[in-house]
């Protein structure tokens, strides 16, 4: 039997979630923000990235960033509260940020992990609130249905994209590629202060500087 013509389904390894980090149900976009508030935030050049990152949510974030970039060169803030999502979705936002004229500043308000770290790394500056959390974990890909050749091609593309994220994180943090890969494989969790020391962010908002 020629397996190349048999429909297969590729299920990449799920993004592991330690205690305290349960992944939201599929399709759950996180807490709903009233439309009037989103408009006010948009007027202040603030874009929200919250809940699991999917192709659909990434399209909305990318559209908002492109719109704000077209209105002028003033900085844009991306407020993040997402434990992860699809790698392809994250990279679509990264491509937009890389192409923008207006600088993008990331603000981690709750949590950032998995594929969302690629978006974090693409920002010009990165800050987080004191109680924000970070989780270094291998970004996962959406399941692919098709022939054996199609599934193999998708798996190869995912590995190339994952390598791109590893190199970007290594360049940002100054950590070695091997350490980044090991920490992603282990699903290492970091506090805001630890993320700053690791090199993921520049500043912790509200940190007590008197004790420094």
Secondary structure by P-SEA (a helix, b strand, c coil): ccccccbbbbbcccccccccccccccccccccccaaaaaaaaaacbbbbcccccaaaaaaaaaaaaaaaaacccbbbbbbbcccccaaaaaaaaaaaaaccbbbbbbbccccccaaaaaaaaccbbbbcccbbbbbcccccccccccaaaaaaaaaaaaaaaaaaaaaaaaaccccaaaaaaaaaacccccaaaaaaacccccccccccccc
